[in-house]
Amino acid sequence: MEALDRVVKPKTKRAKRFLEKREPKLTENTKNAILIKGGNANLTVTETLKDIYALKKPFAVLYKKKNITRPFEDQTSLEFFSKKSDCSLFLFGSHNKKRPNNLIIGRMFDYHVLDMIELGIEKFVSLKDIKNSKCPEGTKPMLIFAGDTFDLNEEYRRLKSLLIDFFRGPTVPTIRLAGLEYVLHFTAMDGKIYMRSYKVLLKKSGCKIPRIELEEMGPSLDLVMRRTHLASEDLYKLSLKQPKALKPKKKKNISHDVFGTSYGRIHMQKQDLSKLQTRKMKGLKKRPAAKMTEEDEGISPKKLKSV
């Protein structure tokens, strides 16, 4: 049995808090990512990992030492690092003659590789090369995907889901306009994926809504898809399964139409309309003929007050 698979009992309060953070929860923590250099990573791959780490901080761990591993042939090293660092996302960079400037992006399910896609870097512009102001650390990005390929091709559809998982950041209950500071734009066209990063500038427009301008911030990547390792449909559906406690309870007698309008059904007892109090009007008073009919039927009329 491996050291990380053993049941460890905490001996201190700090160790107990550490293990409690790793326990399964109904609402999971923000996904962290590990960025690993291969045994023969060149300058381009190293700078790419550093720039993506700058975008992901503080939800990322950068391994500075080189690790000789081949994820498509042996995944045990990645699974070990994932469990050790408590990270469900990974980005592995390597370089060789057959596959130059190589990136492998993937995610874990139960500390086992779920999806893994290999991308080749054809063009790279780093954060340092673009002399513009940068966004502060921990800023949540806006993600834009352009191109029909992301919806038509299964591999590109998984890549889109993987990129959303990788860059989405923490879940927030509310959004502030000034907090929308930068955009990550992915375009799929002619068999390539173009990644661009822009800073959002809010300018005066003379009205309440500001005028928006985009300023390139970096990094900029031109990528091409290479090998893929995708999970089967059954395993993919299992990874998306939510616990019953998180599923919203169905409310009775409430329905919704296509526009999202809610309709409620109310159940009431049968009303006796004869006892319904109506407004007293002179025109609704009973005539003498009606009173005589009531006397014949045995209904005693209302006694008149003596003056």
Contacts in CASP RR format, 6 or more apart in sequence:
PFRMAT RR
TARGET T0000
AUTHOR 0000-0000-0000
METHOD contacts of the structure
MODEL  1
MEALDRVVKPKTKRAKRFLEKREPKLTENTKNAILIKGGNANLTVTETLK
DIYALKKPFAVLYKKKNITRPFEDQTSLEFFSKKSDCSLFLFGSHNKKRP
NNLIIGRMFDYHVLDMIELGIEKFVSLKDIKNSKCPEGTKPMLIFAGDTF
DLNEEYRRLKSLLIDFFRGPTVPTIRLAGLEYVLHFTAMDGKIYMRSYKV
LLKKSGCKIPRIELEEMGPSLDLVMRRTHLASEDLYKLSLKQPKALKPKK
KKNISHDVFGTSYGRIHMQKQDLSKLQTRKMKGLKKRPAAKMTEEDEGIS
PKKLKSV
4 80 0 8 1.000
4 83 0 8 1.000
4 84 0 8 1.000
8 19 0 8 1.000
10 16 0 8 1.000
10 18 0 8 1.000
10 19 0 8 1.000
21 29 0 8 1.000
21 86 0 8 1.000
22 86 0 8 1.000
26 243 0 8 1.000
26 245 0 8 1.000
26 246 0 8 1.000
27 246 0 8 1.000
30 59 0 8 1.000
30 169 0 8 1.000
30 170 0 8 1.000
30 171 0 8 1.000
31 59 0 8 1.000
31 87 0 8 1.000
31 88 0 8 1.000
31 89 0 8 1.000
31 107 0 8 1.000
31 165 0 8 1.000
31 169 0 8 1.000
32 59 0 8 1.000
32 60 0 8 1.000
32 61 0 8 1.000
32 85 0 8 1.000
32 86 0 8 1.000
32 87 0 8 1.000
32 88 0 8 1.000
32 89 0 8 1.000
33 56 0 8 1.000
33 59 0 8 1.000
33 60 0 8 1.000
33 61 0 8 1.000
33 87 0 8 1.000
33 89 0 8 1.000
33 90 0 8 1.000
33 91 0 8 1.000
33 166 0 8 1.000
34 60 0 8 1.000
34 61 0 8 1.000
34 63 0 8 1.000
34 81 0 8 1.000
34 82 0 8 1.000
34 85 0 8 1.000
34 87 0 8 1.000
34 89 0 8 1.000
34 90 0 8 1.000
34 91 0 8 1.000
35 49 0 8 1.000
35 52 0 8 1.000
35 53 0 8 1.000
35 56 0 8 1.000
35 60 0 8 1.000
35 61 0 8 1.000
35 62 0 8 1.000
35 63 0 8 1.000
35 90 0 8 1.000
35 91 0 8 1.000
36 63 0 8 1.000
36 67 0 8 1.000
36 69 0 8 1.000
36 78 0 8 1.000
36 81 0 8 1.000
36 90 0 8 1.000
36 91 0 8 1.000
36 92 0 8 1.000
36 93 0 8 1.000
37 45 0 8 1.000
37 46 0 8 1.000
37 49 0 8 1.000
37 63 0 8 1.000
37 64 0 8 1.000
37 65 0 8 1.000
37 66 0 8 1.000
37 67 0 8 1.000
37 93 0 8 1.000
37 94 0 8 1.000
38 66 0 8 1.000
38 67 0 8 1.000
38 68 0 8 1.000
38 69 0 8 1.000
38 92 0 8 1.000
38 93 0 8 1.000
38 94 0 8 1.000
39 66 0 8 1.000
39 67 0 8 1.000
39 68 0 8 1.000
39 94 0 8 1.000
40 66 0 8 1.000
40 94 0 8 1.000
40 95 0 8 1.000
40 96 0 8 1.000
41 49 0 8 1.000
41 66 0 8 1.000
41 93 0 8 1.000
41 94 0 8 1.000
41 95 0 8 1.000
42 95 0 8 1.000
42 101 0 8 1.000
44 95 0 8 1.000
44 101 0 8 1.000
44 121 0 8 1.000
44 124 0 8 1.000
45 93 0 8 1.000
45 94 0 8 1.000
45 95 0 8 1.000
45 101 0 8 1.000
45 102 0 8 1.000
45 103 0 8 1.000
45 121 0 8 1.000
47 124 0 8 1.000
47 126 0 8 1.000
48 93 0 8 1.000
48 103 0 8 1.000
48 121 0 8 1.000
48 124 0 8 1.000
48 126 0 8 1.000
48 219 0 8 1.000
48 221 0 8 1.000
49 62 0 8 1.000
49 91 0 8 1.000
49 93 0 8 1.000
50 62 0 8 1.000
51 126 0 8 1.000
51 127 0 8 1.000
51 218 0 8 1.000
51 219 0 8 1.000
52 60 0 8 1.000
52 91 0 8 1.000
52 219 0 8 1.000
53 60 0 8 1.000
53 62 0 8 1.000
54 127 0 8 1.000
54 137 0 8 1.000
55 141 0 8 1.000
55 167 0 8 1.000
55 184 0 8 1.000
55 197 0 8 1.000
55 219 0 8 1.000
56 166 0 8 1.000
56 167 0 8 1.000
57 137 0 8 1.000
57 138 0 8 1.000
58 137 0 8 1.000
58 138 0 8 1.000
59 138 0 8 1.000
59 169 0 8 1.000
59 170 0 8 1.000
61 85 0 8 1.000
61 87 0 8 1.000
63 81 0 8 1.000
67 77 0 8 1.000
67 81 0 8 1.000
69 77 0 8 1.000
69 78 0 8 1.000
69 92 0 8 1.000
71 77 0 8 1.000
71 78 0 8 1.000
71 92 0 8 1.000
71 104 0 8 1.000
71 113 0 8 1.000
71 116 0 8 1.000
72 104 0 8 1.000
72 116 0 8 1.000
72 118 0 8 1.000
72 227 0 8 1.000
72 229 0 8 1.000
75 112 0 8 1.000
75 113 0 8 1.000
78 90 0 8 1.000
78 92 0 8 1.000
78 113 0 8 1.000
79 108 0 8 1.000
79 111 0 8 1.000
79 112 0 8 1.000
79 113 0 8 1.000
81 87 0 8 1.000
81 90 0 8 1.000
82 88 0 8 1.000
82 90 0 8 1.000
82 108 0 8 1.000
82 111 0 8 1.000
83 111 0 8 1.000
87 108 0 8 1.000
88 107 0 8 1.000
88 108 0 8 1.000
88 109 0 8 1.000
89 105 0 8 1.000
89 106 0 8 1.000
89 107 0 8 1.000
89 108 0 8 1.000
89 165 0 8 1.000
89 166 0 8 1.000
90 104 0 8 1.000
90 105 0 8 1.000
90 106 0 8 1.000
90 107 0 8 1.000
90 108 0 8 1.000
91 103 0 8 1.000
91 104 0 8 1.000
91 105 0 8 1.000
91 106 0 8 1.000
91 166 0 8 1.000
92 103 0 8 1.000
92 104 0 8 1.000
92 105 0 8 1.000
93 102 0 8 1.000
93 103 0 8 1.000
93 104 0 8 1.000
94 102 0 8 1.000
94 104 0 8 1.000
95 101 0 8 1.000
95 102 0 8 1.000
96 102 0 8 1.000
99 118 0 8 1.000
99 120 0 8 1.000
99 226 0 8 1.000
100 120 0 8 1.000
101 120 0 8 1.000
101 121 0 8 1.000
101 122 0 8 1.000
101 124 0 8 1.000
102 118 0 8 1.000
102 119 0 8 1.000
102 120 0 8 1.000
102 121 0 8 1.000
102 226 0 8 1.000
103 118 0 8 1.000
103 119 0 8 1.000
103 120 0 8 1.000
103 121 0 8 1.000
103 223 0 8 1.000
104 116 0 8 1.000
104 117 0 8 1.000
104 118 0 8 1.000
104 119 0 8 1.000
105 116 0 8 1.000
105 117 0 8 1.000
105 119 0 8 1.000
105 162 0 8 1.000
105 163 0 8 1.000
105 166 0 8 1.000
106 113 0 8 1.000
106 114 0 8 1.000
106 115 0 8 1.000
106 116 0 8 1.000
106 117 0 8 1.000
106 162 0 8 1.000
106 166 0 8 1.000
107 113 0 8 1.000
107 114 0 8 1.000
107 115 0 8 1.000
107 162 0 8 1.000
107 165 0 8 1.000
107 166 0 8 1.000
108 114 0 8 1.000
109 231 0 8 1.000
109 235 0 8 1.000
109 238 0 8 1.000
109 239 0 8 1.000
113 229 0 8 1.000
114 231 0 8 1.000
114 235 0 8 1.000
114 236 0 8 1.000
114 239 0 8 1.000
115 158 0 8 1.000
115 161 0 8 1.000
115 162 0 8 1.000
115 229 0 8 1.000
115 230 0 8 1.000
115 231 0 8 1.000
115 236 0 8 1.000
116 228 0 8 1.000
116 229 0 8 1.000
116 230 0 8 1.000
117 155 0 8 1.000
117 158 0 8 1.000
117 159 0 8 1.000
117 162 0 8 1.000
117 225 0 8 1.000
117 227 0 8 1.000
117 228 0 8 1.000
117 229 0 8 1.000
117 230 0 8 1.000
118 225 0 8 1.000
118 226 0 8 1.000
118 227 0 8 1.000
118 228 0 8 1.000
119 193 0 8 1.000
119 223 0 8 1.000
119 224 0 8 1.000
119 225 0 8 1.000
119 226 0 8 1.000
120 223 0 8 1.000
120 224 0 8 1.000
120 225 0 8 1.000
120 226 0 8 1.000
121 221 0 8 1.000
121 222 0 8 1.000
121 223 0 8 1.000
122 192 0 8 1.000
122 222 0 8 1.000
122 223 0 8 1.000
122 224 0 8 1.000
123 220 0 8 1.000
123 221 0 8 1.000
123 222 0 8 1.000
124 219 0 8 1.000
124 220 0 8 1.000
124 221 0 8 1.000
124 222 0 8 1.000
125 218 0 8 1.000
125 219 0 8 1.000
125 220 0 8 1.000
125 221 0 8 1.000
126 218 0 8 1.000
126 219 0 8 1.000
127 134 0 8 1.000
127 217 0 8 1.000
127 218 0 8 1.000
127 219 0 8 1.000
130 216 0 8 1.000
130 217 0 8 1.000
130 218 0 8 1.000
130 220 0 8 1.000
132 199 0 8 1.000
132 215 0 8 1.000
132 216 0 8 1.000
132 217 0 8 1.000
133 199 0 8 1.000
133 215 0 8 1.000
133 217 0 8 1.000
134 199 0 8 1.000
134 217 0 8 1.000
135 181 0 8 1.000
135 182 0 8 1.000
135 199 0 8 1.000
135 217 0 8 1.000
136 181 0 8 1.000
139 179 0 8 1.000
139 181 0 8 1.000
139 182 0 8 1.000
140 168 0 8 1.000
140 169 0 8 1.000
140 170 0 8 1.000
140 172 0 8 1.000
140 179 0 8 1.000
141 167 0 8 1.000
141 169 0 8 1.000
141 182 0 8 1.000
141 183 0 8 1.000
141 184 0 8 1.000
142 180 0 8 1.000
142 182 0 8 1.000
142 183 0 8 1.000
142 184 0 8 1.000
142 200 0 8 1.000
143 163 0 8 1.000
143 164 0 8 1.000
143 167 0 8 1.000
143 168 0 8 1.000
143 183 0 8 1.000
143 184 0 8 1.000
143 186 0 8 1.000
144 183 0 8 1.000
144 184 0 8 1.000
144 185 0 8 1.000
144 186 0 8 1.000
145 160 0 8 1.000
145 163 0 8 1.000
145 186 0 8 1.000
145 187 0 8 1.000
145 188 0 8 1.000
146 185 0 8 1.000
146 186 0 8 1.000
146 187 0 8 1.000
146 188 0 8 1.000
146 189 0 8 1.000
147 187 0 8 1.000
147 188 0 8 1.000
147 189 0 8 1.000
149 156 0 8 1.000
149 188 0 8 1.000
149 189 0 8 1.000
149 191 0 8 1.000
150 156 0 8 1.000
150 157 0 8 1.000
150 159 0 8 1.000
150 160 0 8 1.000
150 186 0 8 1.000
150 188 0 8 1.000
151 157 0 8 1.000
154 230 0 8 1.000
155 225 0 8 1.000
155 228 0 8 1.000
155 230 0 8 1.000
156 188 0 8 1.000
156 225 0 8 1.000
158 228 0 8 1.000
158 230 0 8 1.000
159 193 0 8 1.000
159 225 0 8 1.000
160 186 0 8 1.000
163 186 0 8 1.000
167 184 0 8 1.000
177 202 0 8 1.000
177 210 0 8 1.000
178 202 0 8 1.000
180 200 0 8 1.000
181 199 0 8 1.000
181 200 0 8 1.000
182 197 0 8 1.000
182 198 0 8 1.000
182 199 0 8 1.000
182 200 0 8 1.000
182 217 0 8 1.000
183 197 0 8 1.000
183 198 0 8 1.000
183 199 0 8 1.000
183 200 0 8 1.000
183 214 0 8 1.000
184 195 0 8 1.000
184 196 0 8 1.000
184 197 0 8 1.000
185 194 0 8 1.000
185 195 0 8 1.000
185 196 0 8 1.000
185 197 0 8 1.000
185 198 0 8 1.000
186 193 0 8 1.000
186 194 0 8 1.000
186 195 0 8 1.000
187 193 0 8 1.000
187 194 0 8 1.000
187 196 0 8 1.000
191 224 0 8 1.000
191 225 0 8 1.000
192 222 0 8 1.000
192 223 0 8 1.000
192 224 0 8 1.000
193 222 0 8 1.000
193 223 0 8 1.000
193 224 0 8 1.000
193 225 0 8 1.000
194 221 0 8 1.000
194 222 0 8 1.000
194 223 0 8 1.000
195 219 0 8 1.000
195 220 0 8 1.000
195 221 0 8 1.000
195 222 0 8 1.000
195 223 0 8 1.000
196 216 0 8 1.000
196 218 0 8 1.000
196 220 0 8 1.000
197 216 0 8 1.000
197 217 0 8 1.000
197 218 0 8 1.000
197 219 0 8 1.000
197 220 0 8 1.000
198 214 0 8 1.000
198 215 0 8 1.000
198 216 0 8 1.000
198 217 0 8 1.000
199 214 0 8 1.000
199 215 0 8 1.000
199 216 0 8 1.000
199 217 0 8 1.000
200 212 0 8 1.000
200 213 0 8 1.000
200 214 0 8 1.000
201 212 0 8 1.000
201 213 0 8 1.000
201 214 0 8 1.000
201 215 0 8 1.000
202 210 0 8 1.000
202 211 0 8 1.000
202 212 0 8 1.000
203 210 0 8 1.000
203 211 0 8 1.000
203 212 0 8 1.000
203 213 0 8 1.000
204 210 0 8 1.000
204 211 0 8 1.000
205 211 0 8 1.000
230 236 0 8 1.000
231 239 0 8 1.000
253 264 0 8 1.000
253 265 0 8 1.000
253 266 0 8 1.000
253 267 0 8 1.000
254 262 0 8 1.000
254 263 0 8 1.000
254 264 0 8 1.000
254 265 0 8 1.000
255 262 0 8 1.000
255 263 0 8 1.000
255 264 0 8 1.000
255 265 0 8 1.000
256 262 0 8 1.000
256 263 0 8 1.000
257 263 0 8 1.000
278 284 0 8 1.000
286 294 0 8 1.000
291 301 0 8 1.000
294 301 0 8 1.000
295 301 0 8 1.000
END
